[in-house]
Amino acid sequence: MEYIEVRSGNKLLGQVKIEGAKNAVLPILAGALLADHGETVITNAPILSDVFMMNNVIKHLNTDIEFNEETNTIKINATRELKNEAPFEYVSKMRASIVVMGPLLARTGHAKVAMPGGCAIGKRPIDLHLKGFQALGATITQTNGYIEAKADKLKGARIYLDFPSVGATQNIMMAAVKAEGTTVIENVAREPEIVDLAIYLNKMGAQIVGAGTESIRIEGVSSLKGIEHAVVQDRIEAGTFMVAAAATGGNVLIQDGLMEHNRPLISKLIEMGATVTEEAAGIRVIGPKVLQPADITTLPHPGFPTDMQAQMSVLMTLASGTSVLSETVFENRFQHLEEMKRMGAKFRVSGNVAYIDGVLGFQGAEVSATDLRAAAALIIAGLVADGVTKVHHLEYLDRGYYNFHKKLQKLGASVERINDEVKATQTFN
């Protein structure tokens, strides 16, 4: 029954604090399962529905877990004997939960995980995860919606990924840290979240080199310990506010923003006319009077991130000309454009390419989020739309953004989160 209501007319002005990265904290939570002694303390943990879901998965596996939302701290004790089955109840709701498989296999020699679910943005097969486990010596079976991996002893191997999958890189890394001997994983994902996971695992006692490059080398160890680790900033949330600033012609400082994590996005924002500068306090984005069209192709890091594709399509619709948006990572990630059509967007899609004609504005409408990033994109569109925009299906938004509407309010936006069910009850009473 909840929706976000947006009224346009205000430029975003001020500064915004960015949370810890969703895509970093989820594998880090899974990695806590590797600690056979000591307590793990994760700081700068974002308050998101996906984090609560992963916490439930971890807790089910026989750990003690405590999330202090006031301090953004999660404490995990995984020193007891772990269960080896992650249930359908949780895993089916979130694809990222598959990353518990690698740590469970490394720690117990047995992992049974339900087929994962999540946003409907296309197929995200886990074949590469399983091929990696097999190369390390595991036997894989799939029955009744579950995947099972067993190994008496994991042994180091040379593994080549056909595609630099983030999830596969994370899962295989965490399985390999306790494998006997040396593991080399080639054509790996290079995202900042991969680097953060490697830093975390090395603090625990792992021996990993090469994270952030095309090849990762791991020397197996026999034991890992609980440690304290601060989650890296969420570059996608930071990028979302950069786009919002550019769309509204605003002036926003991304507090503690990291240029090196957002270079592909920043390059395109500048190309489209925005001013982006690095300051001691972070990254400042000033929107232009007129946005220029651009051509963007999503690619694995360090290419343009697929998680910023929907938000950038808003800028393309506001640009003075035709832009070309090519999606090479997921095959079903243009669903949000159909919702933007309700607001006046003009485009045509041919295969994995969208040709977007700048209409220089939106009209307010009732729209529904189709996935996490689409939710943010539709709200940004509402910031510059004539009239009122109502964005439904906020369960997607809550998976990756904490208090998104409140942060926009602090920047001067006219945004309100409304619960019709509560309003109806209050009216009736």
C-alpha positions in Angstrom: 0.0 0.0 0.0 3.0 2.3 0.3 4.1 4.6 -2.5 6.4 7.7 -2.9 4.7 10.9 -4.0 7.0 13.4 -5.9 6.3 17.0 -6.9 8.8 18.7 -9.2 10.1 22.3 -9.2 13.1 22.1 -6.8 16.8 21.9 -7.6 18.6 19.5 -5.2 21.0 21.5 -3.1 23.2 20.5 -0.2 25.1 17.5 0.8 24.2 13.8 1.2 25.7 11.0 3.3 26.1 7.7 1.5 25.6 4.3 3.2 27.9 1.3 3.2 27.6 -0.7 0.0 24.8 -3.3 -0.3 26.9 -5.3 -2.8 29.8 -5.4 -0.5 28.1 -6.1 2.8 26.2 -9.2 1.6 29.3 -11.3 0.7 31.1 -10.0 3.8 28.2 -11.3 5.9 28.5 -14.6 4.2 32.3 -14.6 4.8 31.8 -14.4 8.5 30.9 -18.1 8.3 34.5 -18.8 7.7 35.6 -17.6 11.2 36.0 -20.7 13.3 37.2 -18.6 16.3 36.6 -15.0 17.4 33.8 -12.6 16.8 33.2 -10.7 13.5 32.2 -7.0 13.8 31.0 -5.3 10.6 30.6 -1.5 10.8 29.1 0.9 8.3 26.5 -1.8 7.5 23.5 -0.3 5.6 20.0 -0.7 7.0 18.4 -2.5 4.0 15.8 -5.3 3.6 18.5 -7.4 1.8 20.8 -7.1 4.8 18.0 -8.3 7.1 17.4 -11.2 4.7 21.0 -12.2 4.7 21.2 -11.9 8.5 18.3 -14.3 8.7 20.2 -16.8 6.4 23.3 -16.5 8.5 21.4 -16.9 11.8 19.6 -20.0 10.4 23.0 -21.6 9.8 23.6 -21.6 13.6 25.3 -18.4 14.3 24.7 -15.7 16.8 24.0 -12.4 15.0 23.1 -8.9 16.3 22.4 -5.9 14.2 22.6 -2.5 16.0 20.8 -0.2 13.7 21.7 2.9 15.7 25.5 2.3 15.1 25.2 0.4 11.8 27.1 -2.5 13.4 26.6 -6.2 12.9 28.2 -8.7 15.3 28.5 -12.3 14.3 29.7 -15.4 16.2 30.0 -18.4 13.9 32.2 -20.5 16.1 29.6 -23.2 16.7 29.1 -26.2 14.4 27.3 -24.8 11.4 24.3 -26.2 9.6 24.9 -26.7 5.9 21.5 -25.9 4.4 20.3 -22.5 3.5 16.5 -22.7 3.2 14.2 -21.8 0.3 12.3 -19.4 2.6 15.1 -16.9 2.5 17.3 -17.7 -0.4 14.4 -17.7 -2.9 13.8 -14.0 -2.2 17.4 -12.8 -2.8 19.9 -13.9 -5.4 22.9 -12.6 -3.4 22.3 -15.3 -0.7 23.9 -17.9 -3.0 27.3 -16.5 -1.7 26.9 -18.5 1.5 27.6 -21.6 -0.5 31.4 -21.0 -0.9 32.0 -20.3 2.8 29.8 -23.3 3.9 31.7 -25.6 1.5 35.0 -24.3 2.8 34.1 -24.5 6.5 32.0 -27.8 6.5 32.7 -29.6 3.3 29.0 -29.5 2.5 26.6 -26.8 1.3 23.0 -27.2 0.3 21.3 -24.0 -1.0 18.0 -23.3 -2.5 18.0 -21.8 -6.0 18.2 -18.0 -5.5 15.6 -15.4 -6.3 15.6 -11.6 -6.5 14.9 -8.8 -8.9 13.4 -9.8 -12.3 16.1 -8.2 -14.5 16.9 -11.4 -16.4 18.8 -14.6 -16.1 21.7 -14.7 -13.7 22.9 -18.3 -13.9 25.1 -19.7 -11.3 26.9 -22.1 -13.6 30.2 -20.3 -13.1 29.9 -20.6 -9.3 29.4 -24.4 -9.6 32.2 -24.9 -12.2 34.5 -23.2 -9.7 33.5 -25.4 -6.9 33.9 -28.5 -9.1 37.4 -27.3 -10.1 38.3 -27.2 -6.4 37.1 -30.8 -6.0 33.5 -30.5 -5.0 30.7 -32.8 -6.3 27.6 -30.9 -7.4 24.0 -32.2 -7.5 20.8 -30.4 -8.2 17.4 -31.7 -7.0 14.0 -30.4 -6.0 15.1 -26.7 -6.3 18.2 -27.1 -4.3 21.9 -27.1 -5.3 24.3 -29.3 -3.2 28.1 -29.3 -3.1 30.2 -31.8 -1.2 33.9 -32.2 -0.8 36.0 -34.2 1.6 38.8 -31.8 1.0 39.0 -28.8 -1.4 42.2 -28.5 -3.4 43.6 -25.4 -5.1 43.1 -25.2 -8.8 43.5 -22.8 -11.8 40.0 -21.5 -12.7 39.0 -19.4 -15.7 35.7 -17.6 -15.6 33.9 -17.4 -19.0 32.4 -14.1 -17.8 33.7 -11.9 -14.9 30.8 -12.6 -12.7 30.8 -10.7 -9.4 28.9 -13.4 -7.5 31.0 -16.3 -8.9 34.3 -14.4 -8.1 33.1 -13.9 -4.5 31.9 -17.4 -4.0 34.9 -19.1 -5.4 37.3 -16.8 -3.5 35.6 -17.7 -0.2 35.7 -21.4 -1.0 39.3 -21.3 -2.1 40.7 -19.5 1.1 40.6 -22.9 2.9 41.5 -25.1 -0.1 44.8 -27.0 0.1 47.4 -25.3 -2.0 47.2 -22.5 -4.5 44.2 -21.3 -6.4 44.4 -18.9 -9.4 41.1 -17.4 -10.6 41.4 -15.7 -14.0 39.0 -13.3 -15.8 37.6 -12.3 -12.4 35.3 -9.4 -11.6 37.2 -6.3 -10.6 34.5 -4.3 -8.8 35.5 -2.3 -5.7 33.2 -4.7 -3.7 35.6 -7.5 -4.7 38.5 -5.6 -3.4 36.7 -4.9 -0.1 35.9 -8.6 0.3 39.5 -9.5 -0.3 40.7 -6.9 2.3 38.2 -8.4 4.8 39.2 -12.0 4.2 42.9 -11.1 4.4 42.2 -9.5 7.8 40.7 -12.8 8.8 43.9 -14.6 7.9 43.4 -15.4 4.3 46.2 -15.0 1.7 44.7 -13.3 -1.3 46.6 -11.1 -3.9 45.4 -9.5 -7.1 41.9 -8.4 -6.2 40.9 -5.5 -8.5 42.9 -7.0 -11.4 42.0 -9.7 -13.9 43.6 -12.5 -11.9 43.4 -13.4 -8.2 45.8 -15.8 -6.5 44.9 -17.5 -3.2 47.1 -19.6 -0.9 44.9 -21.8 1.2 45.0 -21.6 5.0 43.7 -23.9 7.7 41.8 -21.4 9.9 40.3 -17.9 9.8 39.3 -15.7 12.7 36.7 -13.1 13.4 37.8 -9.5 12.9 36.4 -5.9 12.6 35.8 -4.4 9.2 34.1 -1.2 7.9 32.1 -1.7 4.7 33.1 0.4 1.7 30.8 3.3 0.6 28.0 2.3 -1.8 29.1 3.7 -5.2 25.7 3.0 -6.7 23.9 5.0 -4.1 26.5 7.8 -4.6 26.0 7.6 -8.4 22.2 7.8 -8.0 22.4 11.1 -6.1 24.9 12.4 -8.7 22.3 11.7 -11.4 19.6 13.3 -9.4 21.7 16.4 -9.0 22.4 16.6 -12.7 18.7 15.9 -13.6 17.4 18.8 -11.4 20.1 21.3 -12.3 21.2 21.1 -8.7 24.4 21.4 -6.7 25.1 18.4 -4.4 28.1 17.3 -2.5 28.5 13.5 -2.2 30.1 13.3 1.2 33.4 11.2 1.2 32.6 10.2 -2.4 35.3 8.2 -4.1 36.2 9.3 -7.7 38.0 6.1 -8.5 34.9 4.0 -7.8 32.7 6.1 -10.1 34.9 7.2 -13.0 32.8 5.7 -15.8 29.7 7.4 -14.5 31.5 10.7 -13.8 32.9 10.7 -17.4 29.4 10.4 -18.9 27.9 13.0 -16.5 30.6 15.5 -17.7 30.0 14.5 -21.3 26.3 15.3 -20.8 27.2 18.8 -19.5 27.3 18.3 -15.7 30.2 19.8 -13.7 31.9 17.2 -11.4 34.7 18.2 -9.1 36.6 16.4 -6.4 36.8 18.3 -3.1 38.3 17.5 0.3 34.9 16.6 1.6 33.8 14.5 -1.4 32.5 14.8 -4.9 30.4 17.8 -6.0 28.0 17.5 -8.9 26.4 20.6 -10.5 23.7 20.0 -13.1 23.7 21.9 -16.5 21.1 24.1 -17.9 20.9 21.8 -20.9 21.8 18.1 -20.9 23.5 16.7 -24.0 22.8 13.3 -25.4 25.2 10.4 -24.9 25.9 6.8 -25.9 26.4 4.4 -23.0 27.2 0.7 -23.0 27.1 -1.2 -19.8 30.1 -3.5 -19.1 31.7 -5.3 -16.1 33.9 -3.0 -14.0 35.8 -0.9 -14.9 33.2 -0.3 -17.6 29.9 1.6 -17.1 27.9 -0.2 -14.3 24.6 -1.9 -15.2 23.3 -0.8 -11.9 23.4 2.9 -13.1 21.7 2.2 -16.4 18.1 2.9 -15.3 19.1 6.2 -13.6 21.0 7.4 -16.6 18.1 6.7 -18.9 16.3 9.6 -17.0 19.1 12.0 -18.0 18.9 10.7 -21.6 15.2 11.5 -21.7 15.9 15.0 -20.6 18.7 15.6 -23.1 18.5 17.7 -26.3 18.9 14.9 -28.8 18.9 11.1 -29.2 20.9 8.9 -26.9 21.9 5.2 -27.3 21.8 2.9 -24.3 23.2 -0.6 -24.8 22.8 -3.2 -22.0 25.3 -6.1 -22.2 25.1 -7.5 -18.7 21.4 -8.4 -18.3 19.0 -9.2 -21.0 15.8 -7.9 -19.3 16.7 -4.6 -17.9 14.7 -2.1 -19.9 11.4 -2.8 -18.2 11.6 0.6 -16.4 11.4 2.4 -19.8 7.8 1.2 -20.2 6.9 2.9 -16.9 8.8 6.0 -18.0 6.6 6.0 -21.2 3.7 6.8 -18.9 5.6 9.9 -18.0 6.2 10.9 -21.6 9.5 9.2 -22.4 10.0 8.3 -26.1 12.2 5.4 -27.1 12.5 2.3 -29.2 14.2 -0.9 -28.2 16.0 -3.2 -30.6 17.5 -6.2 -28.9 19.7 -5.0 -26.1 19.8 -1.4 -27.3 17.5 1.4 -26.4 17.3 4.5 -28.6 16.1 7.3 -26.3 14.8 10.6 -27.8 15.2 13.6 -25.5 11.8 15.1 -24.7 13.2 17.7 -22.3 10.7 16.9 -19.6 8.3 14.4 -18.0 4.7 14.5 -17.0 3.6 13.2 -13.6 2.0 9.8 -13.5 1.4 6.7 -11.4 4.2 4.2 -12.1 5.4 1.0 -10.7 9.0 0.0 -9.9 10.1 -3.1 -11.8 13.4 -3.6 -9.9 15.6 -1.9 -7.4 17.4 0.6 -9.7 14.2 1.3 -11.6 12.6 2.4 -8.4 15.2 5.1 -7.9 15.1 6.1 -11.6 11.3 6.7 -11.5 11.6 8.8 -8.4 14.3 10.9 -10.1 12.1 11.3 -13.1 9.4 12.5 -10.7 11.7 15.3 -9.4 11.5 17.0 -12.8 8.1 16.0 -14.0 5.2 18.4 -14.4 2.5 17.6 -11.8 2.5 14.7 -9.3 4.3 11.4 -9.7 3.4 8.4 -7.5 5.9 5.5 -7.5 4.6 2.1 -6.3 6.3 -1.2 -5.3 8.7 0.3 -2.8 9.8 -3.2 -1.7 12.4 -2.9 -4.5 13.6 0.4 -3.4 14.1 -0.8 0.2 16.4 -3.5 -1.0 19.1 -1.0 -1.9 18.4 2.5 -0.5 18.0 3.6 3.1 15.6 6.5 3.7 15.9 7.6 0.1 13.0 10.0 0.3 14.3 11.5 3.5 17.7 12.2 1.9 16.0 13.8 -1.0 13.9 15.9 1.4 17.1 17.2 3.0 18.3 18.3 -0.4 15.1 20.3 -0.9 13.0 17.8 -2.9 9.2 17.7 -2.4 9.0 14.0 -1.7 6.8 12.1 0.7 6.4 8.4 1.5 2.8 7.6 2.0 1.1 4.5 3.5 -2.5 4.4 2.3 -3.4 1.6 4.6 -2.4 3.6 7.6 -4.2 6.7 6.3 -7.3 4.7 5.7 -7.2 3.3 9.3 -6.7 6.7 10.7 -9.6 8.1 8.7 -11.9 5.2 9.8 -11.0 5.7 13.4 
